[in-house]
Amino acid sequence: MSKIQLFFIPIIVLFLQLITPHSSTNPKIQSPCQPPHHDSYPFCNTSLSTKSRARFLLSLLTLDEKIQQLSNNASAVPRLGIPPYEWWSESLHGIAVNGPGVSFDGAIKSATGFPQVILTAASFNRSLWSAVASAIAVEAKAMFNVGQAGLTYWAPNINIFRDPRWGRGQETPGEDPMVTSAFAVEYVRAFQGQYYAAAEGREKFRFGHRRKELREEEDDDGKLMLSACCKHFTAYDLEKWGQFTRYNFNAVVTDQDMADTYQPPFKSCIQQGKASCLMCSYNAVNGIPVCADSGLLQKVRTEWNFQGYITSDCDAVATIYEDQKYTKTPEDAVAIALKSGTDINCGTYMSRHMKSVIRKGKVSEKDIDRALLNLFSVQLRLGLFDGKHARNGFRGYGPQDVCSSEHKKLALEAAMQGIVLLKNGHKILPLDKHSISSLAVLGPLANSTKLGGGYTGIPCKPKSILEGLKDYVNIVYHAMGCIDVSCNSTDNFSEALSVAKQAEYVVVVAGLDLSQEEEDHDRYSLLLPGYQMKLVNAVASVSKRPLILVLTGGGPLDVSFAVGDPHVGSILWIGYPGETGGTALSEIILGHYSPGGRLPMTWYPESFTKVPMSDMNMRADASRNYPGRTYRFYNGDTVYPFGYGLSYTSFTYKLLFAPSKLSLQGFVQDRPQKNMLYQTSKGLDYVYIDELPYCDSLRFKVQISVTNEGDMDGSEVVLLFAKGLKHFEGSPESQLIGFDRVSLLRNATAETSFVVDPCEHLSFADEHGNKILPTGDHVIVSQDLTHMVSIESC
């Protein structure tokens, strides 16, 4: 079976699952509006609008009952037949154990462990991202149906991976705002059920091919299968560094960086993804804790049309007073959070202090009603108050839909698509399993099944790298070399060296795990931990052939020593590949699958650690020897650049179509010429995006053909960049404006096209945060293709 077929089958089956319910029901589920005593309330009437039902429910609650709804663990209202509800569950890359809303103590004992987000993002495949989110949704709904989970999940994490030391960068789609925005939209829409439809409403669904947006249910009043949450809003990307913690950190962010780096993923998540939840973060932004910042929180509703609820991160209301010292009393912290737009507090701080807050006149009952209206509206959209009239489409999901063979195949495909080949000297890979006499698998993580990264659940059937390779090679030796990832001793090196001398080929598994990077834990170094580098060098010096170095972890590593060492033949980055990681890596090493992943973040040298992690500025500043951040603004050396990745086969590109000129004449609002364009002293012109009301009409296509000229089937990630305009201050060095994954048999050719929106893709923010589109020549680049598009002002 080809890899195309392997990917195609689980996705088709997955979507058939979504539209073909089973017949089982579960009597253990507690829900409101149950007959015979509690089904006649107006809020149970499904013929009424969501807002009307929510208002009816509010009108029946006492003040004390309302207050007890302001925590993630919302209290029951027995007299109305309303059971307690836990808002907090986690589903970042599979159903996780982190949130109290999920329990694996029941009929369902485990859930599919998909790769950590940073690795799935490395596939640069929107269809795959959507399929993974849909599979997680099926398992979430199944767990709800057997009483082991709720319907509200606090994922995805769409913060920008700004600093390579950040412990939670692994949870994100990487450093690029466009990629992060696209991931957010795919995840949220699929997870919330906004991509399910009749099978005939879909295009072919295979990797490398974009699918048309699936038809949503007609007249559904915003109904949701599940609720997803965009987090952490906003400019949150520091856990613990120096004197700063995520609880007390004040992120000083320019209007410019806020507009074109930090905010775009959240705007997309809300406007295109239609997320039903937003989480405000612990940190302050420019002196105001985000959960207390009415300017930020109201903007998402008034300007982005957010229709959902806003939750604090856990205890983030408490930190307004206790860590940020922004208020003088706990009551003031609760009052400002509620009045600023925070609807619910993860924790008990709000519910514990609210009666005192009301008694002191700091908030009114109307403020609470406003928050509860948002909360109840989401619950109603989820069908929690539909009683016997609840939609039956998802009631049949159960244990048979969790850890299914289709989901495990999808997890394997996601891991294989994401793995990045960083080096392949003398084409040492792939190995021929029929001619390998023996293989040594070394390193502290070689035999670990804990390859999921942060926010992991209980995986179905995890397999270590060692176990995976044993399935393909008859003679496999093993030694750890280091007893753990910290590798603080060389005492076990001798065993590893002895084993390495025996084998024909050697694989060393090095890198990071959660002891080095995770929530509440940032790194201080980009080097391999402890003596790991010494272990790699020692093994390389005695190996019969150049060794294969496998790197785990979500954060970038400075492995410059291995990049230039001929004794290290190949380097593979596998991130946190999830439960199928051992098999995925084996498939690639043994040549059953050609790697095609690309790095979604820059790999910096160790010298970058001299840059203060607390400096939020994206753009380089030569006056203070500041190199900038991410590929868009960084001007220093790299170990590996953003978008880097090799393949076992080779591809050539040909530009089929792109325009050479665009004219703004007739598209700019009618106003005096001197106000329409701003001219600097250097004679550089640009137009404000808000002066271009017909941006859609300026869009153009770029069509590229890709040919697989190698001797192996494979998939190619096509990245389209706009080069920076160096004469424009603040312009990015380069900017990703399109990406696609194209699957090709050997000697085959395929076409891909990108829709370029000049207002979005060729613009950037000025120092005031206003998006501007420079006129003149713009250079578009993809691989070795270069094309110039001239934007004329008249």
ChimeraX attribute file (.defattr): number of C-alpha atoms within 10 A of each C-alpha:
attribute: neighborCount
match mode: 1-to-1
recipient: residues
	/A:1	5
	/A:2	11
	/A:3	16
	/A:4	18
	/A:5	11
	/A:6	16
	/A:7	21
	/A:8	17
	/A:9	15
	/A:10	23
	/A:11	25
	/A:12	17
	/A:13	12
	/A:14	22
	/A:15	19
	/A:16	15
	/A:17	19
	/A:18	22
	/A:19	14
	/A:20	14
	/A:21	14
	/A:22	16
	/A:23	12
	/A:24	10
	/A:25	15
	/A:26	14
	/A:27	8
	/A:28	11
	/A:29	14
	/A:30	16
	/A:31	16
	/A:32	23
	/A:33	24
	/A:34	18
	/A:35	11
	/A:36	7
	/A:37	11
	/A:38	16
	/A:39	19
	/A:40	12
	/A:41	14
	/A:42	16
	/A:43	26
	/A:44	25
	/A:45	18
	/A:46	16
	/A:47	9
	/A:48	13
	/A:49	14
	/A:50	21
	/A:51	18
	/A:52	15
	/A:53	23
	/A:54	25
	/A:55	18
	/A:56	14
	/A:57	18
	/A:58	20
	/A:59	10
	/A:60	13
	/A:61	14
	/A:62	10
	/A:63	13
	/A:64	11
	/A:65	15
	/A:66	20
	/A:67	22
	/A:68	20
	/A:69	25
	/A:70	28
	/A:71	24
	/A:72	23
	/A:73	20
	/A:74	20
	/A:75	18
	/A:76	16
	/A:77	17
	/A:78	11
	/A:79	10
	/A:80	17
	/A:81	17
	/A:82	18
	/A:83	15
	/A:84	17
	/A:85	20
	/A:86	18
	/A:87	25
	/A:88	22
	/A:89	25
	/A:90	27
	/A:91	26
	/A:92	26
	/A:93	28
	/A:94	28
	/A:95	30
	/A:96	25
	/A:97	18
	/A:98	16
	/A:99	18
	/A:100	16
	/A:101	23
	/A:102	25
	/A:103	21
	/A:104	17
	/A:105	9
	/A:106	12
	/A:107	12
	/A:108	20
	/A:109	17
	/A:110	22
	/A:111	27
	/A:112	30
	/A:113	31
	/A:114	34
	/A:115	32
	/A:116	29
	/A:117	28
	/A:118	29
	/A:119	34
	/A:120	32
	/A:121	27
	/A:122	29
	/A:123	31
	/A:124	30
	/A:125	26
	/A:126	24
	/A:127	20
	/A:128	28
	/A:129	22
	/A:130	22
	/A:131	26
	/A:132	27
	/A:133	24
	/A:134	29
	/A:135	31
	/A:136	26
	/A:137	27
	/A:138	26
	/A:139	28
	/A:140	31
	/A:141	24
	/A:142	23
	/A:143	28
	/A:144	22
	/A:145	25
	/A:146	21
	/A:147	20
	/A:148	21
	/A:149	27
	/A:150	24
	/A:151	27
	/A:152	26
	/A:153	27
	/A:154	23
	/A:155	25
	/A:156	27
	/A:157	23
	/A:158	31
	/A:159	31
	/A:160	27
	/A:161	30
	/A:162	26
	/A:163	27
	/A:164	29
	/A:165	27
	/A:166	26
	/A:167	25
	/A:168	26
	/A:169	31
	/A:170	26
	/A:171	26
	/A:172	25
	/A:173	31
	/A:174	31
	/A:175	27
	/A:176	24
	/A:177	25
	/A:178	23
	/A:179	25
	/A:180	25
	/A:181	25
	/A:182	21
	/A:183	29
	/A:184	33
	/A:185	28
	/A:186	24
	/A:187	28
	/A:188	29
	/A:189	26
	/A:190	26
	/A:191	31
	/A:192	27
	/A:193	21
	/A:194	23
	/A:195	23
	/A:196	24
	/A:197	18
	/A:198	16
	/A:199	14
	/A:200	8
	/A:201	12
	/A:202	15
	/A:203	13
	/A:204	14
	/A:205	18
	/A:206	21
	/A:207	25
	/A:208	23
	/A:209	18
	/A:210	18
	/A:211	14
	/A:212	12
	/A:213	14
	/A:214	18
	/A:215	13
	/A:216	15
	/A:217	15
	/A:218	7
	/A:219	7
	/A:220	9
	/A:221	13
	/A:222	18
	/A:223	21
	/A:224	21
	/A:225	23
	/A:226	26
	/A:227	27
	/A:228	32
	/A:229	28
	/A:230	30
	/A:231	24
	/A:232	24
	/A:233	26
	/A:234	26
	/A:235	24
	/A:236	26
	/A:237	25
	/A:238	28
	/A:239	23
	/A:240	21
	/A:241	19
	/A:242	9
	/A:243	8
	/A:244	14
	/A:245	19
	/A:246	23
	/A:247	23
	/A:248	20
	/A:249	23
	/A:250	23
	/A:251	23
	/A:252	15
	/A:253	17
	/A:254	16
	/A:255	15
	/A:256	21
	/A:257	22
	/A:258	19
	/A:259	19
	/A:260	21
	/A:261	21
	/A:262	24
	/A:263	19
	/A:264	19
	/A:265	29
	/A:266	27
	/A:267	21
	/A:268	22
	/A:269	32
	/A:270	27
	/A:271	17
	/A:272	17
	/A:273	24
	/A:274	23
	/A:275	26
	/A:276	27
	/A:277	26
	/A:278	29
	/A:279	28
	/A:280	28
	/A:281	26
	/A:282	30
	/A:283	31
	/A:284	25
	/A:285	20
	/A:286	12
	/A:287	14
	/A:288	18
	/A:289	29
	/A:290	31
	/A:291	35
	/A:292	26
	/A:293	20
	/A:294	18
	/A:295	12
	/A:296	18
	/A:297	21
	/A:298	16
	/A:299	12
	/A:300	18
	/A:301	14
	/A:302	9
	/A:303	10
	/A:304	16
	/A:305	14
	/A:306	22
	/A:307	19
	/A:308	24
	/A:309	23
	/A:310	25
	/A:311	29
	/A:312	28
	/A:313	21
	/A:314	19
	/A:315	17
	/A:316	30
	/A:317	33
	/A:318	25
	/A:319	23
	/A:320	30
	/A:321	19
	/A:322	17
	/A:323	17
	/A:324	21
	/A:325	14
	/A:326	17
	/A:327	17
	/A:328	11
	/A:329	13
	/A:330	21
	/A:331	24
	/A:332	18
	/A:333	27
	/A:334	29
	/A:335	25
	/A:336	20
	/A:337	27
	/A:338	25
	/A:339	20
	/A:340	19
	/A:341	25
	/A:342	28
	/A:343	29
	/A:344	30
	/A:345	28
	/A:346	21
	/A:347	19
	/A:348	19
	/A:349	21
	/A:350	28
	/A:351	21
	/A:352	17
	/A:353	17
	/A:354	23
	/A:355	16
	/A:356	14
	/A:357	19
	/A:358	16
	/A:359	10
	/A:360	11
	/A:361	11
	/A:362	15
	/A:363	21
	/A:364	14
	/A:365	12
	/A:366	9
	/A:367	16
	/A:368	22
	/A:369	19
	/A:370	16
	/A:371	21
	/A:372	23
	/A:373	21
	/A:374	20
	/A:375	23
	/A:376	24
	/A:377	23
	/A:378	26
	/A:379	23
	/A:380	23
	/A:381	23
	/A:382	21
	/A:383	22
	/A:384	19
	/A:385	24
	/A:386	21
	/A:387	18
	/A:388	13
	/A:389	12
	/A:390	14
	/A:391	13
	/A:392	12
	/A:393	14
	/A:394	22
	/A:395	19
	/A:396	21
	/A:397	27
	/A:398	24
	/A:399	19
	/A:400	12
	/A:401	23
	/A:402	25
	/A:403	21
	/A:404	18
	/A:405	12
	/A:406	20
	/A:407	27
	/A:408	22
	/A:409	18
	/A:410	26
	/A:411	31
	/A:412	26
	/A:413	26
	/A:414	30
	/A:415	31
	/A:416	29
	/A:417	28
	/A:418	29
	/A:419	29
	/A:420	27
	/A:421	25
	/A:422	22
	/A:423	23
	/A:424	19
	/A:425	17
	/A:426	10
	/A:427	11
	/A:428	18
	/A:429	21
	/A:430	19
	/A:431	16
	/A:432	13
	/A:433	14
	/A:434	10
	/A:435	8
	/A:436	15
	/A:437	13
	/A:438	16
	/A:439	22
	/A:440	24
	/A:441	27
	/A:442	30
	/A:443	28
	/A:444	21
	/A:445	27
	/A:446	21
	/A:447	20
	/A:448	15
	/A:449	20
	/A:450	19
	/A:451	28
	/A:452	28
	/A:453	28
	/A:454	23
	/A:455	19
	/A:456	25
	/A:457	26
	/A:458	18
	/A:459	23
	/A:460	17
	/A:461	14
	/A:462	21
	/A:463	22
	/A:464	22
	/A:465	25
	/A:466	24
	/A:467	19
	/A:468	19
	/A:469	24
	/A:470	18
	/A:471	12
	/A:472	15
	/A:473	18
	/A:474	14
	/A:475	13
	/A:476	20
	/A:477	18
	/A:478	20
	/A:479	23
	/A:480	20
	/A:481	26
	/A:482	24
	/A:483	17
	/A:484	17
	/A:485	22
	/A:486	18
	/A:487	21
	/A:488	13
	/A:489	14
	/A:490	15
	/A:491	11
	/A:492	15
	/A:493	21
	/A:494	15
	/A:495	14
	/A:496	23
	/A:497	20
	/A:498	14
	/A:499	22
	/A:500	30
	/A:501	18
	/A:502	16
	/A:503	21
	/A:504	16
	/A:505	22
	/A:506	28
	/A:507	28
	/A:508	30
	/A:509	26
	/A:510	25
	/A:511	29
	/A:512	24
	/A:513	23
	/A:514	18
	/A:515	10
	/A:516	19
	/A:517	23
	/A:518	22
	/A:519	18
	/A:520	15
	/A:521	19
	/A:522	24
	/A:523	19
	/A:524	17
	/A:525	18
	/A:526	20
	/A:527	19
	/A:528	21
	/A:529	19
	/A:530	16
	/A:531	18
	/A:532	26
	/A:533	18
	/A:534	14
	/A:535	24
	/A:536	26
	/A:537	16
	/A:538	16
	/A:539	28
	/A:540	27
	/A:541	17
	/A:542	17
	/A:543	22
	/A:544	16
	/A:545	19
	/A:546	23
	/A:547	27
	/A:548	25
	/A:549	25
	/A:550	24
	/A:551	23
	/A:552	22
	/A:553	26
	/A:554	34
	/A:555	29
	/A:556	29
	/A:557	26
	/A:558	20
	/A:559	21
	/A:560	15
	/A:561	13
	/A:562	19
	/A:563	19
	/A:564	12
	/A:565	13
	/A:566	14
	/A:567	21
	/A:568	28
	/A:569	22
	/A:570	25
	/A:571	23
	/A:572	23
	/A:573	29
	/A:574	30
	/A:575	32
	/A:576	29
	/A:577	34
	/A:578	31
	/A:579	27
	/A:580	32
	/A:581	31
	/A:582	28
	/A:583	25
	/A:584	28
	/A:585	26
	/A:586	24
	/A:587	20
	/A:588	21
	/A:589	23
	/A:590	19
	/A:591	17
	/A:592	17
	/A:593	24
	/A:594	26
	/A:595	29
	/A:596	27
	/A:597	32
	/A:598	29
	/A:599	27
	/A:600	26
	/A:601	28
	/A:602	28
	/A:603	24
	/A:604	25
	/A:605	20
	/A:606	17
	/A:607	12
	/A:608	22
	/A:609	16
	/A:610	10
	/A:611	14
	/A:612	12
	/A:613	21
	/A:614	18
	/A:615	14
	/A:616	22
	/A:617	20
	/A:618	26
	/A:619	22
	/A:620	18
	/A:621	14
	/A:622	10
	/A:623	6
	/A:624	7
	/A:625	9
	/A:626	20
	/A:627	19
	/A:628	21
	/A:629	25
	/A:630	26
	/A:631	23
	/A:632	23
	/A:633	21
	/A:634	21
	/A:635	17
	/A:636	15
	/A:637	13
	/A:638	17
	/A:639	16
	/A:640	21
	/A:641	17
	/A:642	18
	/A:643	19
	/A:644	18
	/A:645	22
	/A:646	18
	/A:647	23
	/A:648	20
	/A:649	18
	/A:650	18
	/A:651	19
	/A:652	15
	/A:653	18
	/A:654	14
	/A:655	15
	/A:656	12
	/A:657	14
	/A:658	18
	/A:659	12
	/A:660	12
	/A:661	13
	/A:662	18
	/A:663	13
	/A:664	16
	/A:665	10
	/A:666	11
	/A:667	16
	/A:668	20
	/A:669	13
	/A:670	10
	/A:671	10
	/A:672	8
	/A:673	8
	/A:674	8
	/A:675	12
	/A:676	18
	/A:677	19
	/A:678	15
	/A:679	13
	/A:680	10
	/A:681	7
	/A:682	8
	/A:683	7
	/A:684	14
	/A:685	19
	/A:686	19
	/A:687	22
	/A:688	20
	/A:689	21
	/A:690	14
	/A:691	17
	/A:692	19
	/A:693	12
	/A:694	16
	/A:695	17
	/A:696	12
	/A:697	11
	/A:698	15
	/A:699	15
	/A:700	16
	/A:701	13
	/A:702	18
	/A:703	15
	/A:704	20
	/A:705	16
	/A:706	20
	/A:707	20
	/A:708	23
	/A:709	17
	/A:710	17
	/A:711	12
	/A:712	19
	/A:713	22
	/A:714	23
	/A:715	27
	/A:716	28
	/A:717	20
	/A:718	22
	/A:719	18
	/A:720	22
	/A:721	20
	/A:722	23
	/A:723	21
	/A:724	19
	/A:725	18
	/A:726	11
	/A:727	9
	/A:728	15
	/A:729	10
	/A:730	19
	/A:731	21
	/A:732	23
	/A:733	17
	/A:734	19
	/A:735	24
	/A:736	22
	/A:737	22
	/A:738	19
	/A:739	20
	/A:740	22
	/A:741	23
	/A:742	24
	/A:743	23
	/A:744	21
	/A:745	18
	/A:746	17
	/A:747	14
	/A:748	14
	/A:749	17
	/A:750	14
	/A:751	14
	/A:752	18
	/A:753	17
	/A:754	17
	/A:755	13
	/A:756	19
	/A:757	17
	/A:758	21
	/A:759	23
	/A:760	17
	/A:761	18
	/A:762	24
	/A:763	24
	/A:764	24
	/A:765	22
	/A:766	20
	/A:767	14
	/A:768	12
	/A:769	15
	/A:770	16
	/A:771	20
	/A:772	20
	/A:773	21
	/A:774	26
	/A:775	20
	/A:776	17
	/A:777	14
	/A:778	20
	/A:779	16
	/A:780	22
	/A:781	19
	/A:782	19
	/A:783	12
	/A:784	8
	/A:785	13
	/A:786	14
	/A:787	16
	/A:788	17
	/A:789	15
	/A:790	15
	/A:791	19
	/A:792	15
	/A:793	19
	/A:794	10
